[in-house]
Every structure is written in structure tokens, then in C-alpha cells.
Amino acid sequence: MNRNICVVITARASYSRIKTVLAAIEKHPSFLLTLVVTGSALCDKFGSVADQIIQDGFKINARFSNILESCSVADSPKTVALAMIELSTFFAQHKPDFVITIADRFETIATATAAAIMNIPLIHLQGGEVSGNIDDKVRNAVTQLADFHFVATDNARKRVIQMGAHPENVFNAGCPSIDIAAEVMQNHTLDFNPFSKYGGVGVSFDYSKGYLVVMQHSVTNEHTSADEQIQQTFLAIERQNLPAFWFWPNADAGTDAIAKRMRTYREMYPRTPIHFFKNMSPHDFLKLLKNAKCLIGNSSVGIRESAYMGVPVVNIGNRQVGRERAANVIDTDHDAINIGKAIQQQIDHGYYAPDNLYGTGNSGEDIVKIVNTLQPNKQNS
């Protein structure tokens, strides 16, 4: 009988980090993929990925709409509580042999807690890393709840082991999102029109002579400063002589302030060459990113995929503080002048040599091969 592997996707970023694993599970003769989509991954406001998942050929077995959209500090734990109720019921009904949870978004704590308390072997991807925000606490808590760990770097593996995990249960398989970056690098021509394919809002512009990509999220332990911080980024971008593709932030405390500022800016400056998108398919987004002059903001894509593709990155503030990074990243604070200087420095530098810090492009298949060797009833931490 095939072993039932249940994967829970809670946010748009999680899909790109698990897509190649999903494909490898589906191809494997010994596995049955059960796919749950919940949280902000279902919410159009934050760039729902449900339609994209289906377009990519995957079947969604369950959808749980539990995200609270006001993005106050109280909404995150309420969202987690609602998710735990839904997931525990689903796990009891479908009896997965393994549950897979991804990375460090706050929603992942619901998946991890429900599976651990129900004695379902839990597989955690991308533990052992260090960053700012609430993510460190969530990531480390999930590591303690997990039975098997697939990390993305050697240092991450060392940290997971230092936290008490048995070394034989900790595997450095790289980051599966690098698999998609590797595919894009085979042909990174920007072969689609972002405006006609994805719509978005804001002025359309000629991007053939170069453009910037911006993706900036709230820093949850600095959420009261979110509006001021995003204003500084707007000032820096508008002083550049390049248009920009700007992506909507994640569902975090402080996100509403960022979203409000984005809407206000678009209404006040309708002719400024900035176009706003909620989401793109992982392949299209990375093609857009690969052809950009620079990525600006605080997304982990600047640390992971951008390193592999050699894209220049200006990382702003503390959201990614402590995370291992390659030479393509310049760090700066939330000051428009400093951000602008860093952007110009990166544009002058141009593309960097690719760096395999987070993987070489085979993570999805490698992870599934290892999962096939694991015993579902092995409850070591």
C-alpha cells in the first residue's frame, strides 16, 4: 500500500519551496500525495496560489480558509488556532503516514503542533536557519516538534543537531526553490508580458531597457514602524531612473499599513512607472527577477534564489538579519538615501557569479528519495 504523504501549504512563498517536492512525490510509485492549502495561500488579498497549484497539475485535497485579514498582532495566533482545529480533524480522517511542513511562516506552527500531538511523523523543511522577525521562534519551535529535518545549508544542519535532533534524521538536501531557479537559468528569456498575463495595477511602462523588482514585507517585531519604513523605500525607488515591478507583502502584523501606503502612493502618483502585482507563477517570477537590474526589499528570495541566479540584491532592515547570504546582497537600513546608494552600487556592479549556498537544483527529487527510506513509526526527534 502506498504511503500517504500530506503536505500543508500555508502561504504563496511556501508553494515555490515545495513545488518540486510535490512533483517528485506524485511520480514516486510508493507514495500518495495529499495536499492541503490553507492560510494566506488561499487569500487573493495576499496572492492566492490555489489556481496556480491546479494549473501546475496538482490536486488540492482540502482547503481551509482560516486567515484573519486585518493583520493585527492578535490575528496571527487566532489564525493558528483556527488552522489547528481544521488540520487535526483532517489528519484524523485521512491518517497520513507523514506530514510535511515548510519553513518558518507563523502558520506552520499549526501544522507542526497538530501532527506532533497526534503522533504523526513530521517532516520539516528549512529548519536551522537564522533570521529576524518572529520567524526564528516559529522555525525553532517547529524543529523541536519535527521528527525529520531537511535543511538547506551545512550550518543549518549543525544548528538543528545542536537543538537536540538526532544527526541521522537531519539531511542537507538544499532548498527546493533552487530547483525552479535552476530550470529558469536554462532559459531565462523574459518570454511573457507581465502586464497582459498578470494584470496588476498601476501604469504600464517600457521595461526593455531595464527595471527593478521590489518585494518588502512587514517586520513583525517592528510593525508599528511599517508605514514609515515603506515610505523610505518608495522615496528611494522614485529617485531611480528605472521603472519597478512591486509585489504585495505577506500576511503579517503591519501589512495593512504597507498595503495602505501602496494604494495611497498609486492614487497620488498615477504616472510614476511602478506597477503592483499580488503574485506570479514561480517560474515567471524568477524569470522576471533574473532579468531585473536589482531586487530591493527584505524577501528571502533575495537570499536564496537570487544568490543562485546572481541577481544583485539590496536587503533592507532586519527581517533577514542573521541569514546566510552570498556576495550578491548589500544590506542597508530603512533610510531612503542609504537605500538609493545601495541600489546604485548594485546596478553599477551588475550580475554576480552564481552561488550554490542554498542548493544545486536537485532538492525535490533528493528529498523524496530520502523520505522513501524513512520509517513512518520512527518517532525520534
C-alpha positions as CSV (number, residue, x, y, z in Angstrom):
1,M,0.0,0.0,0.0
2,N,1.3,3.5,-0.9
3,R,2.3,5.7,2.0
4,N,0.2,8.8,2.4
5,I,2.4,12.0,2.4
6,C,0.4,15.0,3.5
7,V,1.8,18.4,2.5
8,V,0.3,21.6,4.0
9,I,0.9,24.8,2.1
10,T,0.1,28.0,4.1
11,A,1.4,30.9,2.0
12,R,2.4,31.8,-1.5
13,A,6.2,31.5,-0.8
14,S,5.7,28.0,0.6
15,Y,4.5,26.8,-2.8
16,S,7.7,27.7,-4.6
17,R,9.7,26.0,-1.8
18,I,7.7,22.7,-2.1
19,K,6.7,22.5,-5.8
20,T,9.4,20.2,-7.0
21,V,8.9,18.0,-3.9
22,L,5.2,17.7,-4.8
23,A,6.1,16.6,-8.3
24,A,8.6,14.0,-7.0
25,I,6.1,12.6,-4.6
26,E,3.5,12.3,-7.3
27,K,5.9,10.4,-9.6
28,H,7.1,8.1,-6.9
29,P,5.4,4.6,-7.1
30,S,5.3,4.2,-3.3
31,F,3.7,7.5,-2.3
32,L,0.2,9.0,-2.3
33,L,0.2,12.8,-2.2
34,T,-2.4,14.5,-0.1
35,L,-2.3,18.3,-0.5
36,V,-3.8,20.8,1.9
37,V,-3.9,24.5,1.1
38,T,-4.8,27.0,3.9
39,G,-3.9,30.4,5.4
40,S,-2.9,33.2,3.1
41,A,-2.2,30.7,0.3
42,L,-6.0,30.8,-0.3
43,C,-6.4,34.6,0.1
44,D,-6.5,36.7,-3.0
45,K,-5.5,39.7,-1.0
46,F,-2.1,38.2,-0.4
47,G,-1.7,36.4,-3.7
48,S,-3.6,33.2,-3.6
49,V,-1.7,30.2,-5.2
50,A,-4.6,27.8,-5.3
51,D,-5.3,28.4,-9.0
52,Q,-1.6,28.1,-9.8
53,I,-1.3,24.8,-8.0
54,I,-4.2,23.4,-10.0
55,Q,-2.7,24.8,-13.3
56,D,0.5,23.0,-12.5
57,G,-1.4,19.7,-12.4
58,F,-1.7,19.1,-8.7
59,K,-4.9,18.1,-6.9
60,I,-5.9,20.0,-3.8
61,N,-7.5,17.6,-1.4
62,A,-8.6,20.2,1.1
63,R,-8.9,24.0,1.5
64,F,-9.2,25.6,4.9
65,S,-10.0,29.3,4.9
66,N,-8.8,30.5,8.3
67,I,-6.7,33.6,7.7
68,L,-7.8,36.7,9.5
69,E,-7.1,39.6,7.2
70,S,-6.9,42.7,9.4
71,C,-3.2,41.8,10.1
72,S,-3.2,43.0,13.7
73,V,-0.9,41.3,16.2
74,A,-3.8,39.3,17.5
75,D,-4.8,37.9,14.1
76,S,-1.7,35.6,13.7
77,P,-2.4,33.5,16.8
78,K,-6.1,33.4,16.0
79,T,-5.3,32.1,12.5
80,V,-3.0,29.5,14.0
81,A,-5.7,28.3,16.4
82,L,-8.3,28.0,13.6
83,A,-5.8,26.1,11.5
84,M,-5.1,23.6,14.2
85,I,-8.8,22.8,14.6
86,E,-9.2,22.2,10.8
87,L,-5.9,20.3,10.4
88,S,-6.4,18.0,13.4
89,T,-9.8,16.9,12.0
90,F,-8.3,16.4,8.6
91,F,-5.4,14.4,9.9
92,A,-7.7,12.2,12.0
93,Q,-9.9,11.4,8.9
94,H,-7.1,10.9,6.3
95,K,-4.4,9.3,8.6
96,P,-1.3,10.4,6.8
97,D,1.9,8.4,7.2
98,F,4.0,11.6,7.2
99,V,3.1,15.3,7.3
100,I,5.4,17.9,5.7
101,T,5.5,21.5,6.8
102,I,7.6,24.2,5.2
103,A,10.0,26.9,6.5
104,D,9.1,29.5,9.1
105,R,5.9,31.3,8.4
106,F,3.8,31.7,11.6
107,E,1.0,29.5,10.1
108,T,3.4,26.5,10.0
109,I,3.2,26.1,13.8
110,A,-0.4,24.9,13.5
111,T,0.6,22.1,11.1
112,A,3.5,21.1,13.3
113,T,1.6,21.1,16.6
114,A,-1.4,19.2,15.2
115,A,0.8,16.5,13.7
116,A,3.2,16.2,16.7
117,I,0.4,15.9,19.3
118,M,-1.4,13.3,17.1
119,N,1.8,11.2,16.8
120,I,2.1,11.6,13.1
121,P,5.7,11.7,11.9
122,L,6.5,15.3,11.0
123,I,9.0,16.4,8.3
124,H,10.2,19.9,8.4
125,L,11.8,21.7,5.5
126,Q,14.3,24.6,6.0
127,G,14.9,24.5,9.7
128,G,18.1,25.6,11.4
129,E,18.3,29.0,9.7
130,V,18.7,32.3,11.4
131,S,16.7,35.5,10.5
132,G,14.9,38.3,12.2
133,N,11.2,38.7,12.9
134,I,9.0,36.1,14.6
135,D,10.3,33.6,12.1
136,D,13.2,32.4,14.3
137,K,10.9,31.4,17.2
138,V,8.5,29.7,14.9
139,R,11.2,27.9,12.9
140,N,12.9,26.6,16.1
141,A,9.6,25.5,17.7
142,V,8.8,23.5,14.6
143,T,12.2,22.0,14.6
144,Q,11.6,20.8,18.2
145,L,8.3,19.3,17.1
146,A,9.6,17.6,13.9
147,D,10.9,14.1,13.6
148,F,12.8,14.5,10.3
149,H,14.6,17.6,9.1
150,F,15.5,18.6,5.6
151,V,17.7,21.7,5.8
152,A,19.2,23.9,3.1
153,T,22.8,24.5,4.3
154,D,25.6,22.8,6.3
155,N,25.4,25.4,9.0
156,A,21.6,24.9,9.3
157,R,22.2,21.2,9.8
158,K,24.6,21.9,12.6
159,R,22.1,24.2,14.3
160,V,19.3,21.6,14.1
161,I,21.6,19.0,15.6
162,Q,22.7,21.4,18.4
163,M,19.0,21.8,19.2
164,G,18.8,18.1,20.0
165,A,17.8,16.4,16.8
166,H,19.4,13.0,16.0
167,P,22.1,13.5,13.3
168,E,20.8,10.6,11.3
169,N,17.4,12.4,11.0
170,V,18.9,15.7,9.7
171,F,19.6,15.9,5.9
172,N,21.1,18.8,3.9
173,A,19.2,18.5,0.7
174,G,19.2,22.2,-0.3
175,C,16.2,24.4,-0.9
176,P,13.7,23.1,-3.4
177,S,13.0,26.6,-4.7
178,I,16.5,26.5,-6.2
179,D,15.3,23.6,-8.4
180,I,13.0,26.1,-10.1
181,A,15.8,28.7,-10.3
182,A,18.0,26.1,-12.0
183,E,15.3,25.4,-14.6
184,V,14.9,29.2,-15.2
185,M,18.6,29.5,-15.7
186,Q,18.4,27.1,-18.6
187,N,16.3,29.7,-20.4
188,H,15.7,32.9,-18.6
189,T,14.4,35.0,-21.5
190,L,11.5,37.1,-20.4
191,D,9.1,35.4,-22.8
192,F,5.8,36.8,-21.4
193,N,4.3,40.3,-20.9
194,P,3.8,40.8,-17.2
195,F,1.0,43.4,-17.7
196,S,-1.1,41.3,-20.0
197,K,-0.6,38.0,-18.3
198,Y,-0.9,39.1,-14.6
199,G,-2.8,42.4,-14.7
200,G,-1.9,44.1,-11.5
201,V,-2.5,47.8,-11.0
202,G,-0.6,50.9,-11.9
203,V,0.9,52.4,-15.0
204,S,2.3,50.1,-17.8
205,F,5.8,51.0,-19.0
206,D,8.6,50.0,-21.3
207,Y,10.7,47.6,-19.4
208,S,13.0,46.6,-22.2
209,K,15.8,49.0,-21.1
210,G,15.9,47.7,-17.5
211,Y,13.8,47.6,-14.4
212,L,13.8,47.0,-10.7
213,V,11.8,44.4,-8.6
214,V,10.6,45.4,-5.1
215,M,9.3,43.0,-2.5
216,Q,9.1,44.3,1.0
217,H,7.3,42.7,3.9
218,S,6.5,44.0,7.4
219,V,9.0,43.2,10.2
220,T,6.6,41.9,12.7
221,N,8.5,43.0,15.8
222,E,8.7,46.5,14.2
223,H,5.2,46.5,12.8
224,T,4.4,49.9,14.3
225,S,7.1,51.3,12.0
226,A,5.9,49.6,8.9
227,D,4.4,52.7,7.3
228,E,7.5,54.8,7.9
229,Q,9.7,52.0,6.6
230,I,7.9,51.5,3.3
231,Q,7.8,55.3,2.7
232,Q,11.6,55.3,2.8
233,T,11.6,52.6,0.2
234,F,9.2,54.5,-2.1
235,L,11.4,57.6,-1.8
236,A,14.4,55.6,-2.8
237,I,12.7,53.9,-5.8
238,E,11.1,57.1,-7.2
239,R,14.6,58.7,-7.3
240,Q,15.9,55.9,-9.6
241,N,15.7,56.3,-13.4
242,L,14.2,52.9,-13.8
243,P,10.6,51.6,-13.6
244,A,9.7,49.0,-11.0
245,F,7.6,45.9,-10.6
246,W,6.4,45.9,-7.0
247,F,4.9,42.8,-5.2
248,W,2.3,42.7,-2.5
249,P,3.5,41.9,1.1
250,N,2.8,38.8,3.1
251,A,0.1,38.5,5.7
252,D,1.9,39.7,8.8
253,A,1.3,42.3,11.5
254,G,1.9,45.6,9.9
255,T,1.0,44.5,6.4
256,D,-2.1,46.7,6.3
257,A,0.0,49.8,6.9
258,I,2.2,48.8,3.9
259,A,-0.8,48.0,1.7
260,K,-2.5,51.3,2.6
261,R,0.7,53.2,1.7
262,M,1.0,51.3,-1.6
263,R,-2.6,52.2,-2.5
264,T,-2.2,55.8,-1.5
265,Y,1.0,56.2,-3.5
266,R,-0.6,54.7,-6.6
267,E,-3.5,57.2,-6.3
268,M,-1.3,60.2,-5.6
269,Y,1.3,59.4,-8.3
270,P,-0.6,57.5,-11.1
271,R,2.0,58.3,-13.7
272,T,5.0,57.1,-11.7
273,P,6.4,54.0,-13.5
274,I,5.6,51.5,-10.7
275,H,3.3,48.5,-11.4
276,F,1.9,46.4,-8.5
277,F,1.3,42.7,-8.6
278,K,-0.1,40.3,-6.0
279,N,1.6,37.1,-7.3
280,M,3.1,35.3,-10.3
281,S,3.8,31.7,-11.0
282,P,7.2,30.6,-9.5
283,H,8.8,30.2,-13.0
284,D,7.5,33.6,-14.3
285,F,8.5,35.4,-11.1
286,L,12.1,34.1,-11.3
287,K,12.3,35.0,-15.0
288,L,11.3,38.5,-14.1
289,L,13.7,38.6,-11.3
290,K,16.6,37.2,-13.3
291,N,16.2,40.0,-15.9
292,A,16.0,42.7,-13.3
293,K,18.8,45.2,-12.6
294,C,18.3,44.7,-8.8
295,L,15.9,43.3,-6.2
296,I,15.0,45.6,-3.4
297,G,13.2,44.8,-0.1
298,N,13.5,42.1,2.5
299,S,12.2,38.9,1.0
300,S,14.2,35.7,1.4
301,V,14.1,35.2,-2.4
302,G,16.9,37.8,-2.3
303,I,18.9,35.5,-0.1
304,R,18.1,32.2,-1.8
305,E,17.1,32.2,-5.4
306,S,18.9,35.5,-6.2
307,A,22.2,34.0,-4.9
308,Y,21.8,31.1,-7.3
309,M,20.9,33.3,-10.2
310,G,23.5,36.0,-9.4
311,V,20.9,38.8,-9.1
312,P,22.0,41.9,-7.3
313,V,20.0,42.5,-4.1
314,V,19.5,45.4,-1.7
315,N,18.3,43.9,1.6
316,I,16.6,46.4,3.8
317,G,16.3,46.2,7.6
318,N,16.2,43.3,10.0
319,R,13.7,40.8,8.5
320,Q,16.6,38.6,7.2
321,V,19.2,39.5,9.7
322,G,21.5,36.6,10.5
323,R,20.5,34.5,7.5
324,E,23.4,33.1,5.5
325,R,24.0,35.1,2.3
326,A,26.2,35.2,-0.7
327,A,28.1,38.1,-2.2
328,N,25.1,39.4,-4.2
329,V,23.5,41.0,-1.2
330,I,24.1,44.5,0.2
331,D,22.4,45.3,3.5
332,T,21.1,48.7,4.4
333,D,18.8,50.3,6.9
334,H,15.4,52.0,6.3
335,D,16.8,55.3,5.0
336,A,15.9,56.4,1.5
337,I,19.4,57.9,0.9
338,N,21.2,54.8,2.0
339,I,18.8,52.5,0.1
340,G,19.4,54.6,-3.1
341,K,23.1,54.5,-2.7
342,A,23.0,50.7,-2.3
343,I,20.7,50.3,-5.4
344,Q,23.1,52.4,-7.5
345,Q,26.1,50.3,-6.2
346,Q,24.3,47.1,-7.3
347,I,23.3,48.5,-10.7
348,D,26.9,49.6,-11.3
349,H,28.1,46.2,-10.3
350,G,25.7,44.2,-12.4
351,Y,25.2,40.4,-12.1
352,Y,27.2,38.3,-9.7
353,A,28.6,34.8,-10.2
354,P,26.1,32.2,-9.3
355,D,26.4,30.8,-5.7
356,N,25.2,27.3,-4.7
357,L,24.9,28.2,-1.0
358,Y,21.2,27.0,-0.9
359,G,21.4,24.1,-3.3
360,T,22.3,22.9,-6.8
361,G,18.9,22.3,-8.3
362,N,18.1,18.7,-7.3
363,S,16.5,19.1,-3.9
364,G,12.9,17.9,-4.7
365,E,14.0,14.5,-6.0
366,D,16.7,14.1,-3.4
367,I,14.2,14.8,-0.6
368,V,11.7,12.3,-1.8
369,K,14.4,9.6,-2.3
370,I,15.4,10.1,1.4
371,V,11.8,10.1,2.6
372,N,11.3,6.7,0.9
373,T,14.0,5.3,3.3
374,L,12.3,6.7,6.4
375,Q,10.1,4.6,8.7
376,P,6.7,6.2,9.5
377,N,6.7,4.9,13.0
378,K,10.2,6.2,13.9
379,Q,9.4,8.9,16.5
380,N,12.9,10.2,17.2
381,S,13.2,13.9,17.4
